[in-house]
Amino acid sequence: MIKQYLEIKQQYPDTILFFRLGDFYEMFFDDARLASSELEIALTGRDGGGSERVPMCGFPYHAADGYIARLLAKRYRVAICEQVEDPASAKGIVRREVTRVITPGTVMEGHLLEEKQNNYLVSIAMDGSNYSFAMTDISTGVFMVSAFTGEKGRVRLTEELARLLPAEVLLPLSQAERLSEDLALAGSVTVSAYLDEAFDRLQALRELENQFGRDCPGNIKAPGFELIIPAAGALLKYLRDTQKRDLSHIRQLNYYHPGRFMLLDASTRRNLELTRALSDAPRRNTLLAVLDYTVTAMGGRLIRNWLEQPLLEKDEIMLRLDAVDELLQQMLMRNDLKDLLKGIYDLERLAGRISFGTINARDMIALKKSLGCLPDLQGLLEQCKATLLQDTGRDIDPMEDLRELLERAITDNPPLSLRDGGIIKTGFHTEVDRLRLVKQEGKTMLAGLEEQERARTGIKSLKVGFNKVFGYYIEVTRANLEQVPQDYQRKQTLANAERFITPELKEYEDLVLGAEDRLMQLEYQIFCEIRDQFTGAIQRLQATAAGVARADALYSLAEAAAGGRYARPGIDGDGELIIKDGRHPVLEQVLREKFVPNDTIMDNQKSRLVMITGPNMAGKSTYMRQVALLIMMAQSGSFVPAASAQIPLVDRIFTRVGAADDLATGQSTFMMEMNECRAIVQGATKRSLIIMDEVGRGTSTYDGISIARALVEYIHTRIGAKTLFSTHYHELTDLDQIEGIINYNVAVKEDGENIVFLRKVVAGKSDRSYGIHVARLAGLPDEIVKRATAVLRGLETGEGAVEAAACRESSHEKEAVALHEREQALIQKLRRLNVLSMTPLEALNQLYHLQQELKTDF
């Protein structure tokens, strides 16, 4: 058996091998040591035929999912090795094979996945400056491809990876090290180096044709499609090699171009807290949490994708806004839609489990209940006026033929295991009904046999029992053994009783157990046949799932608009940005105090770049992020938290907010800041929105002012993007002399030595930063605050500069006096020396000591 293990392990060296032994999964040798440590299970040993015992650990097979989840979370790969023949009929060692390799990007089990988040596996190959790209979520069947080319190809690819946050990235073995470094993958995602030949264009093309048909390449009309072949084909081969089963739920090869959507780099996604909070704050502190009222898991995944990919086409945005508007106005219809969606399970992932052959009878009941909601859902949507809602209704296929099949075939409360029987309804299959009758009659006969034997033997405590080892038996206590008839055959001895069988009992046993065995096998066979019928309907099921997800996402946006008192934004292709009483969508929900709304007016001529001044903590950063979030919401098809809003189409949003050292790459705060500024000036266009918060604060004042001023001038004159630029450098406020640059400030109210933040953004410039007031609010000791106040007054009047100069002069004078004293001491030593009385060696020694003193003191 150990030899068999080693042969299989040799084929999967980079995995932890779960080796099935009866009702346990066992690990041996290095796998056992590693698993014992990572999973905190006991390390034992067993005889392996050598002088030393083989390290070993394991657990019951039914507990595997929990252990697999823990290993995947630590980025390990797990190979599942099963017994593929019946041990009872095996000759010699039971045959075993690896039936599946589970990696972080190939998880199918719903309870191991985030319900409302896709689990992406990405494949990348490089050809010069071009990148071949493919990605899939194997649990839902989505399979998408793209190409990133030219000078900005690597940057665009990095941005797409920041959006997807894949669980695993597949790279060619020969390129893995370089790509991991270029794309900054190390430590952030599981990287799997795969066979170079899998990325070979001809082999990859064969994989695509096998999966999607020979016409597959010709059906994709997109520039650069040839580039995607290596990554897409290798991804399919990797799935076949690891999953070792049918991939029929991956039926469509979708080419997409990230340029169809608003581009957001990793910094912007992080700073705006779209789907993940900056700190360890709860999920509710994100835009997704504010807008996600979805009822289904499919809808939850779709609305996340909508927020991560705001649209650029006005017509597409208007279709979503029209649908949200109708659902918002029709509260009763919205509530009916919610009630229908509540009854629908995760159709996308159910389709995946059908394809994989891992769906069970309880999943089928969930599918039946879901299909039962579809006719009413379709009818409700087709009655709507909004085009997108009507189209969504038409995309939904009620699949009444399949629902009726499940209604007739599967019992309402089936067991979890498919091998335990009790799955098929009475009346669906005549042979199932016959075997059930035989089984029931046999059990009735057994019950009668117990009464018959009690009467025949006179043993009132006699009973007929059953266990899986010995089958049916007659049990007699020791006190009654003298009354046992001669035809009883001893089967088992217990501490207080004996167990027997009789020819008649054996006959009944064969009848009952034979019927049970045949019944369970037949029910499993029938279930597989039903599952196969659904396999042929997977495309219908996936199309319906997409429609349900879209209806749910639109419902969610309408519900958020109703609860948040949002307004429908107007969409202007390339014009003004006008927001009346805009509010931050997240902060207005989490702050205890009432959120103060603010207006925003920006155009392409008079107010294209807004300089914002004001004290720390007054709300400058909040205001700028708020503007960005409202634009993103509008272009995602959502209403916005404002009294009214006119939104121009923005192709990119850039944020330069906050600062932190990157110790891993050795970049200082200021270097990180400058890198972000470089990305902005290289990537922004006239249609972009730029947010820059206190640029230049990481260096000296004069350097910071100079860089900030040069950036503002460059963005305004060379790029022409709408820009919000906050600063504490009041010297920059005179830039309002340039047409198109205006000043705003966040108002405060002074109350003696204290200030009150009014949170209102008003026209004009601020000439104070109130830093000392903020220090007092932060609780700095009074001694420090008072000293800072005194120094500030001195600097403002010029006295501080005189004091500093006096300190420098005093220091110089002290140093000069000390130097003069050391010189005089050395001269005195020279005068006292009697050179004529010294030997040459003594003179040299004295000269050496004087030289050392000079080196030390001067």
MARDREN-63258 format. One record per residue (C-alpha): residue in one letter; x, y, z. Coordinates in steps of 0.5 Angstrom, whole numbers, padded with zeros to 4 digits, always signed. Layout:
BEGIN
AXYZ;...
END
This chain:
BEGIN
M+0000+0000+0000;I+0006+0005+0002;K+0009+0003-0005;Q+0002+0005-0008;Y+0002+0012-0004;L+0009+0013-0007;E+0007+0012-0014;I+0001+0017-0014;K+0005+0022-0010;Q+0010+0022-0015;Q+0005+0025-0020;Y+0003+0030-0015;P+0009+0033-0012;D+0007+0040-0011;T+0000+0038-0007;I-0002+0035+0000;L-0004+0028-0002;F-0011+0026+0001;F-0010+0018+0001;R-0017+0015+0002;L-0016+0009+0007;G-0023+0006+0009;D-0027+0012+0012;F-0021+0016+0013;Y-0016+0020+0009;E-0009+0019+0011;M-0003+0023+0009;F+0004+0020+0010;F+0012+0022+0010;D+0013+0030+0009;D+0006+0031+0007;A+0004+0028+0014;R+0009+0033+0018;L+0006+0039+0014;A-0001+0037+0015;S+0000+0035+0022;S+0003+0042+0024;E-0002+0046+0019;L-0008+0043+0021;E-0006+0042+0028;I-0008+0034+0028;A-0004+0029+0032;L+0002+0026+0028;T+0003+0018+0029;G+0006+0013+0025;R+0005+0006+0022;D+0010+0000+0019;G+0012+0001+0012;G+0016-0005+0011;G+0023-0001+0013;S+0027+0000+0019;E+0023+0006+0021;R+0016+0008+0022;V+0013+0012+0017;P+0010+0019+0019;M+0002+0019+0019;C-0004+0023+0020;G-0011+0023+0018;F-0018+0025+0019;P-0025+0022+0018;Y-0027+0023+0010;H-0033+0027+0012;A-0029+0032+0016;A-0025+0033+0009;D-0028+0040+0007;G-0026+0044+0014;Y-0019+0041+0013;I-0019+0043+0005;A-0021+0050+0007;R-0016+0051+0012;L-0010+0049+0007;L-0013+0053+0001;A-0013+0059+0006;K-0006+0058+0007;R-0005+0057-0001;Y-0004+0050-0001;R-0006+0045-0006;V-0010+0039-0005;A-0010+0032-0009;I-0016+0028-0007;C-0014+0020-0008;E-0020+0016-0008;Q-0021+0008-0008;V-0024+0007-0015;E-0026+0000-0014;D-0030-0004-0008;P-0025-0007-0003;A-0030-0013-0002;S-0029-0015-0009;A-0021-0013-0010;K-0016-0017-0011;G-0010-0015-0007;I-0009-0008-0006;V-0015-0003-0007;R-0014+0001-0014;R-0014+0008-0012;E-0013+0014-0017;V-0013+0022-0016;T-0020+0024-0018;R-0019+0032-0017;V-0014+0037-0015;I-0017+0043-0011;T-0013+0049-0011;P-0015+0056-0009;G-0018+0058-0016;T-0021+0051-0017;V-0026+0051-0011;M-0033+0049-0013;E-0036+0047-0006;G-0041+0053-0004;H-0040+0053+0003;L-0032+0054+0002;L-0034+0060-0002;E-0036+0067-0001;E-0043+0067-0003;K-0043+0074-0006;Q-0036+0074-0009;N-0033+0071-0015;N-0027+0066-0014;Y-0023+0068-0020;L-0017+0064-0023;V-0013+0068-0028;S-0008+0065-0034;I-0003+0070-0036;A+0002+0069-0042;M+0007+0075-0044;D+0009+0076-0052;G+0014+0082-0052;S+0010+0088-0049;N+0004+0084-0050;Y+0000+0080-0045;S-0005+0074-0046;F-0010+0074-0041;A-0016+0069-0039;M-0020+0068-0033;T-0026+0064-0030;D-0030+0063-0024;I-0031+0055-0025;S-0036+0055-0020;T-0041+0059-0024;G-0038+0058-0031;V-0036+0065-0033;F-0030+0065-0038;M-0027+0071-0041;V-0021+0073-0045;S-0018+0079-0046;A-0011+0082-0049;F-0007+0088-0046;T-0002+0091-0051;G+0003+0097-0052;E+0006+0101-0048;K+0001+0101-0042;G-0001+0094-0043;R+0003+0092-0036;V-0001+0098-0033;R-0008+0096-0035;L-0007+0089-0033;T-0004+0090-0026;E-0011+0095-0026;E-0015+0089-0028;L-0012+0084-0023;A-0013+0089-0018;R-0021+0089-0020;L-0021+0082-0020;L-0017+0080-0014;P-0016+0073-0017;A-0015+0067-0012;E-0010+0064-0016;V-0006+0066-0022;L-0003+0061-0028;L+0003+0063-0031;P+0008+0059-0036;L+0014+0056-0032;S+0019+0060-0036;Q+0016+0066-0035;A+0013+0065-0028;E+0019+0069-0024;R+0019+0075-0028;L+0011+0076-0029;S+0011+0075-0021;E+0016+0081-0020;D+0013+0085-0026;L+0006+0084-0024;A+0007+0085-0016;L+0004+0078-0015;A+0009+0075-0010;G+0005+0075-0003;S-0001+0077-0005;V-0004+0071-0009;T-0003+0064-0010;V+0002+0063-0017;S+0002+0057-0020;A+0007+0056-0025;Y+0005+0051-0031;L+0007+0047-0037;D+0010+0052-0042;E+0007+0047-0047;A+0000+0048-0045;F+0001+0056-0047;D+0004+0053-0054;R-0001+0057-0059;L-0003+0050-0063;Q-0004+0046-0057;A-0008+0052-0054;L-0012+0053-0060;R-0014+0045-0060;E-0016+0046-0053;L-0021+0052-0055;E-0024+0048-0060;N-0025+0042-0056;Q-0029+0046-0051;F-0032+0051-0055;G-0033+0048-0062;R-0028+0049-0068;D-0031+0055-0070;C-0029+0058-0064;P-0024+0063-0066;G-0028+0065-0072;N-0034+0067-0068;I-0030+0072-0064;K-0029+0079-0068;A-0025+0083-0063;P-0018+0086-0065;G-0012+0082-0062;F-0016+0076-0061;E-0010+0072-0063;L-0006+0074-0057;I-0011+0071-0052;I-0011+0064-0055;P-0004+0062-0051;A-0007+0064-0044;A-0014+0061-0045;G-0012+0055-0048;A-0007+0053-0042;L-0013+0055-0037;L-0018+0050-0040;K-0012+0045-0040;Y-0011+0046-0033;L-0018+0046-0031;R-0018+0039-0034;D-0012+0036-0031;T-0014+0039-0024;Q-0021+0037-0024;K-0021+0031-0028;R-0029+0032-0030;D-0033+0035-0035;L-0033+0042-0036;S-0040+0043-0040;H-0042+0049-0036;I-0036+0053-0039;R-0040+0054-0045;Q-0039+0061-0048;L-0032+0064-0049;N-0033+0072-0048;Y-0028+0077-0050;Y-0028+0084-0047;H-0024+0090-0047;P-0023+0094-0040;G-0023+0100-0044;R-0031+0099-0045;F-0031+0101-0037;M-0029+0107-0033;L-0021+0105-0031;L-0019+0105-0024;D-0012+0103-0021;A-0011+0100-0015;S-0010+0106-0011;T-0016+0109-0013;R-0020+0103-0011;R-0017+0103-0005;N-0018+0110-0003;L-0025+0110-0005;E-0027+0104-0001;L-0031+0101-0006;T-0032+0094-0004;R-0026+0093+0001;A-0025+0098+0007;L-0018+0102+0008;S-0018+0099+0015;D-0020+0093+0019;A-0027+0097+0019;P-0033+0093+0018;R-0036+0091+0011;R-0041+0096+0012;N-0036+0102+0011;T-0036+0101+0004;L-0040+0103-0002;L-0042+0096-0004;A-0045+0095+0003;V-0049+0101+0002;L-0052+0099-0005;D-0052+0092-0004;Y-0060+0090-0002;T-0059+0084-0007;V-0063+0078-0005;T-0060+0072-0009;A-0052+0071-0009;M-0052+0072-0016;G-0055+0079-0016;G-0050+0080-0010;R-0044+0078-0015;L-0047+0082-0021;I-0048+0089-0017;R-0041+0088-0014;N-0038+0087-0022;W-0043+0093-0024;L-0039+0098-0018;E-0032+0095-0020;Q-0034+0097-0028;P-0038+0103-0028;L-0040+0104-0036;L-0038+0109-0041;E-0044+0109-0046;K-0049+0114-0044;D-0055+0109-0047;E-0053+0103-0043;I-0053+0108-0037;M-0060+0111-0039;L-0062+0103-0039;R-0060+0102-0032;L-0063+0109-0029;D-0070+0108-0033;A-0070+0101-0030;V-0068+0103-0023;D-0073+0109-0023;E-0079+0105-0025;L-0078+0100-0019;L-0077+0106-0015;Q-0083+0109-0017;Q-0087+0102-0016;M-0086+0100-0009;L-0091+0095-0009;M-0088+0092-0015;R-0081+0092-0012;N-0084+0089-0006;D-0087+0083-0010;L-0080+0083-0014;K-0077+0082-0007;D-0081+0076-0005;L-0080+0072-0011;L-0073+0073-0011;K-0073+0070-0004;G-0075+0064-0007;I-0069+0063-0012;Y-0063+0059-0010;D-0056+0060-0013;L-0057+0058-0020;E-0050+0059-0023;R-0047+0055-0018;L-0052+0050-0018;A-0051+0049-0026;G-0043+0048-0024;R-0045+0043-0019;I-0049+0039-0025;S-0044+0040-0030;F-0039+0037-0025;G-0043+0031-0022;T-0043+0034-0015;I-0050+0036-0014;N-0054+0032-0009;A-0062+0031-0008;R-0062+0037-0004;D-0059+0041-0009;M-0064+0039-0014;I-0070+0041-0009;A-0067+0048-0008;L-0067+0048-0016;K-0074+0046-0016;K-0076+0051-0012;S-0072+0056-0015;L-0076+0054-0022;G-0082+0055-0019;C-0081+0062-0018;L-0079+0064-0025;P-0086+0064-0028;D-0089+0069-0024;L-0082+0073-0024;Q-0082+0073-0032;G-0089+0075-0032;L-0088+0081-0027;L-0082+0084-0031;E-0085+0083-0038;Q-0091+0088-0035;C-0086+0093-0034;K-0085+0099-0038;A-0077+0100-0038;T-0074+0097-0043;L-0068+0093-0039;L-0074+0090-0034;Q-0078+0088-0040;D-0071+0085-0044;T-0069+0081-0037;G-0076+0078-0037;R-0075+0075-0044;D-0068+0073-0042;I-0072+0068-0036;D-0074+0061-0038;P-0079+0058-0033;M-0076+0051-0035;E-0083+0048-0033;D-0081+0042-0037;L-0075+0041-0032;R-0079+0043-0026;E-0085+0038-0027;L-0079+0033-0028;L-0076+0034-0021;E-0083+0035-0018;R-0085+0028-0020;A-0078+0024-0019;I-0075+0027-0013;T-0078+0026-0006;D-0079+0033-0002;N-0074+0031+0004;P-0069+0027+0001;P-0062+0025+0005;L-0056+0028+0004;S-0052+0022+0001;L-0054+0019-0006;R-0052+0012-0004;D-0057+0012+0002;G-0064+0011-0002;G-0070+0015-0001;I-0069+0020-0007;I-0074+0017-0012;K-0081+0019-0011;T-0086+0013-0011;G-0090+0012-0017;F-0084+0015-0022;H-0081+0008-0023;T-0084+0002-0023;E-0078-0002-0021;V-0077+0002-0015;D-0084+0001-0013;R-0083-0006-0013;L-0077-0007-0009;R-0080-0002-0004;L-0086-0007-0003;V-0081-0013-0003;K-0077-0009+0002;Q-0083-0007+0007;E-0086-0014+0006;G-0079-0017+0008;K-0079-0013+0014;T-0086-0014+0016;M-0084-0022+0016;L-0078-0021+0020;A-0083-0017+0025;G-0087-0023+0025;L-0081-0028+0026;E-0079-0025+0033;E-0086-0026+0035;Q-0086-0033+0032;E-0080-0035+0036;R-0082-0032+0042;A-0088-0037+0042;R-0084-0043+0040;T-0078-0042+0045;G-0082-0039+0051;I-0076-0034+0051;K-0080-0027+0052;S-0074-0023+0052;L-0072-0026+0045;K-0071-0021+0040;V-0069-0020+0032;G-0064-0015+0031;F-0059-0012+0025;N-0052-0009+0024;K-0048-0008+0018;V-0043-0013+0020;F-0047-0020+0022;G-0053-0018+0018;Y-0060-0020+0022;Y-0059-0024+0028;I-0063-0027+0034;E-0061-0025+0041;V-0062-0029+0047;T-0059-0027+0054;R-0055-0032+0058;A-0060-0034+0063;N-0064-0037+0057;L-0059-0041+0053;E-0062-0047+0056;Q-0068-0046+0052;V-0065-0045+0045;P-0067-0050+0040;Q-0062-0055+0036;D-0063-0051+0030;Y-0061-0044+0032;Q-0053-0043+0029;R-0049-0039+0034;K-0046-0033+0030;Q-0043-0028+0036;T-0042-0028+0043;L-0043-0022+0047;A-0042-0021+0055;N-0049-0022+0057;A-0052-0025+0051;E-0051-0030+0045;R-0053-0028+0038;F-0056-0034+0033;I-0059-0035+0026;T-0063-0040+0023;P-0065-0042+0016;E-0071-0038+0016;L-0068-0032+0018;K-0063-0032+0013;E-0068-0033+0008;Y-0071-0027+0010;E-0065-0023+0010;D-0063-0025+0003;L-0070-0022+0001;V-0069-0016+0005;L-0062-0014+0004;G-0062-0016-0003;A-0068-0011-0005;E-0065-0006-0001;D-0058-0006-0005;R-0062-0007-0011;L-0066-0001-0009;M-0061+0004-0007;Q-0057+0002-0014;L-0063+0003-0018;E-0065+0010-0015;Y-0058+0013-0016;Q-0058+0011-0023;I-0064+0014-0024;F-0062+0020-0020;C-0056+0020-0025;E-0060+0020-0031;I-0064+0026-0029;R-0058+0030-0027;D-0056+0028-0034;Q-0062+0031-0037;F-0060+0038-0033;T-0053+0037-0036;G-0056+0038-0043;A-0060+0044-0041;I-0054+0048-0037;Q-0054+0054-0042;R-0062+0055-0041;L-0060+0055-0034;Q-0054+0060-0034;A-0058+0065-0039;T-0064+0065-0034;A-0059+0066-0028;A-0056+0072-0031;G-0063+0075-0032;V-0065+0073-0025;A-0058+0077-0023;R-0060+0083-0027;A-0067+0083-0024;D-0064+0083-0017;A-0058+0088-0018;L-0063+0093-0021;Y-0068+0092-0015;S-0062+0093-0010;L-0061+0100-0013;A-0068+0102-0013;E-0068+0100-0006;A-0062+0103-0004;A-0065+0110-0007;A-0071+0109-0004;G-0068+0108+0003;G-0063+0114+0002;R-0067+0119-0001;Y-0063+0119-0007;A-0064+0123-0014;R-0064+0121-0021;P-0057+0124-0024;G-0057+0127-0031;I-0052+0124-0036;D-0048+0129-0040;G-0043+0126-0045;D-0038+0131-0044;G-0040+0137-0040;E-0041+0140-0033;L-0041+0137-0027;I-0047+0140-0022;I-0048+0137-0016;K-0054+0140-0011;D-0053+0138-0004;G-0049+0132-0005;R-0047+0127+0001;H-0042+0122+0002;P-0046+0115+0001;V-0042+0111+0006;L-0041+0117+0012;E-0048+0119+0012;Q-0050+0112+0014;V-0045+0111+0019;L-0044+0118+0023;R-0048+0119+0029;E-0048+0127+0027;K-0052+0129+0021;F-0048+0129+0015;V-0047+0136+0012;P-0049+0136+0004;N-0045+0141+0000;D-0045+0143-0008;T-0040+0142-0013;I-0040+0146-0020;M-0035+0144-0025;D-0034+0146-0032;N-0029+0145-0038;Q-0028+0153-0038;K-0029+0157-0031;S-0028+0152-0026;R-0024+0146-0029;L-0019+0146-0023;V-0022+0147-0016;M-0016+0149-0010;I-0019+0147-0003;T-0016+0150+0003;G-0018+0149+0010;P-0016+0146+0017;N-0015+0139+0018;M-0021+0134+0020;A-0025+0140+0017;G-0028+0135+0011;K-0023+0136+0005;S-0022+0129+0004;T-0029+0127+0005;Y-0032+0132+0000;M-0027+0130-0006;R-0028+0123-0005;Q-0036+0124-0004;V-0035+0127-0011;A-0032+0121-0014;L-0036+0116-0011;L-0043+0120-0014;I-0040+0120-0021;M-0038+0112-0020;M-0045+0111-0018;A-0048+0115-0023;Q-0044+0111-0029;S-0046+0104-0025;G-0053+0106-0026;S-0055+0108-0019;F-0059+0114-0017;V-0054+0119-0012;P-0055+0122-0005;A-0056+0129-0007;A-0062+0134-0008;S-0060+0134-0016;A-0054+0132-0020;Q-0052+0133-0027;I-0046+0128-0029;P-0041+0128-0034;L-0038+0122-0037;V-0031+0120-0034;D-0027+0115-0037;R-0022+0115-0031;I-0022+0117-0024;F-0015+0118-0020;T-0014+0119-0013;R-0007+0121-0009;V-0010+0121-0002;G-0006+0119+0004;A+0001+0117+0005;A+0005+0111+0007;D+0012+0108+0007;D+0012+0102+0003;L+0018+0098+0007;A+0017+0092+0002;T+0020+0096-0004;G+0024+0101+0000;Q+0020+0107-0002;S+0019+0112+0002;T+0013+0116+0003;F+0015+0122-0001;M+0017+0117-0007;M+0010+0113-0006;E+0007+0120-0007;M+0011+0122-0013;N+0010+0115-0016;E+0002+0116-0016;C+0003+0123-0019;R+0007+0120-0025;A+0001+0115-0026;I-0004+0121-0026;V+0000+0125-0031;Q+0001+0119-0035;G-0006+0116-0035;A-0010+0122-0035;T-0014+0125-0040;K-0019+0131-0041;R-0025+0127-0039;S-0022+0124-0033;L-0023+0126-0026;I-0017+0127-0021;I-0017+0128-0014;M-0010+0130-0011;D-0010+0131-0003;E-0004+0135+0000;V+0001+0133-0005;G+0008+0135-0003;R+0007+0135+0004;G+0013+0129+0005;T+0019+0134+0003;S+0021+0141+0005;T+0016+0146+0005;Y+0019+0150-0001;D+0020+0143-0005;G+0013+0141-0003;I+0010+0148-0006;S+0014+0148-0012;I+0012+0141-0014;A+0005+0142-0012;R+0005+0148-0016;A+0008+0145-0022;L+0003+0139-0022;V-0003+0144-0022;E+0000+0148-0028;Y+0001+0142-0032;I-0006+0138-0030;H-0009+0145-0032;T-0006+0147-0038;R-0003+0140-0041;I-0008+0135-0039;G-0015+0139-0038;A-0018+0134-0033;K-0023+0136-0028;T-0019+0136-0022;L-0020+0137-0014;F-0014+0139-0011;S-0013+0140-0003;T-0007+0143+0000;H-0005+0147+0006;Y+0000+0151+0002;H-0004+0158+0002;E+0002+0160-0003;L-0002+0156-0008;T-0008+0160-0008;D-0006+0165-0012;L-0007+0160-0018;D-0014+0163-0018;Q-0011+0168-0023;I-0011+0163-0028;E-0017+0162-0032;G-0021+0156-0030;I-0018+0155-0023;I-0022+0157-0017;N-0021+0157-0010;Y-0026+0154-0005;N-0025+0153+0003;V-0028+0149+0008;A-0031+0154+0013;V-0030+0154+0021;K-0032+0158+0026;E-0027+0160+0032;D-0030+0160+0039;G-0024+0163+0043;E-0018+0158+0043;N-0023+0153+0040;I-0026+0152+0033;V-0032+0149+0031;F-0032+0145+0024;L-0038+0147+0020;R-0037+0142+0014;K-0039+0147+0009;V-0035+0148+0003;V-0036+0155+0001;A-0032+0160-0005;G-0026+0163-0003;K-0019+0161+0000;S-0017+0160+0007;D-0011+0163+0010;R-0010+0159+0016;S-0010+0151+0017;Y-0011+0151+0025;G-0006+0146+0026;I-0005+0148+0033;H-0013+0148+0034;V-0013+0140+0032;A-0007+0139+0036;R-0011+0141+0042;L-0017+0137+0040;A-0013+0131+0039;G-0011+0132+0047;L-0003+0134+0046;P-0001+0136+0053;D-0002+0143+0054;E+0006+0145+0055;I+0007+0143+0048;V+0001+0146+0045;K+0003+0153+0049;R+0010+0152+0046;A+0007+0151+0039;T+0003+0157+0040;A+0009+0162+0042;V+0013+0159+0036;L+0008+0160+0031;R+0007+0167+0034;G+0014+0169+0033;L+0015+0166+0026;E+0009+0170+0024;T+0012+0176+0027;G+0019+0175+0025;E+0021+0174+0032;G+0022+0167+0031;A+0026+0167+0025;V+0031+0172+0029;E+0031+0167+0035;A+0033+0162+0031;A+0038+0166+0028;A+0041+0168+0035;C+0041+0161+0037;R+0045+0159+0031;E+0050+0165+0033;S+0050+0163+0040;S+0052+0156+0038;H+0058+0158+0033;E+0061+0162+0039;K+0061+0157+0043;E+0064+0152+0038;A+0070+0157+0037;V+0071+0158+0044;A+0072+0151+0045;L+0077+0150+0039;H+0081+0156+0042;E+0082+0153+0048;R+0084+0146+0045;E+0089+0150+0041;Q+0092+0154+0047;A+0093+0147+0051;L+0097+0144+0045;I+0101+0150+0044;Q+0103+0150+0052;K+0105+0142+0051;L+0110+0144+0045;R+0113+0150+0049;R+0114+0145+0055;L+0118+0140+0051;N+0126+0139+0052;V+0127+0137+0045;L+0135+0137+0046;S+0135+0132+0052;M+0131+0127+0048;T+0133+0121+0044;P+0131+0121+0037;L+0126+0115+0039;E+0123+0119+0045;A+0122+0125+0040;L+0118+0121+0035;N+0114+0118+0040;Q+0112+0125+0043;L+0111+0127+0036;Y+0106+0121+0035;H+0102+0123+0041;L+0101+0130+0039;Q+0099+0128+0032;Q+0094+0123+0035;E+0091+0129+0040;L+0090+0133+0033;K+0086+0128+0030;T+0082+0127+0036;D+0080+0134+0037;F+0080+0137+0030;
END
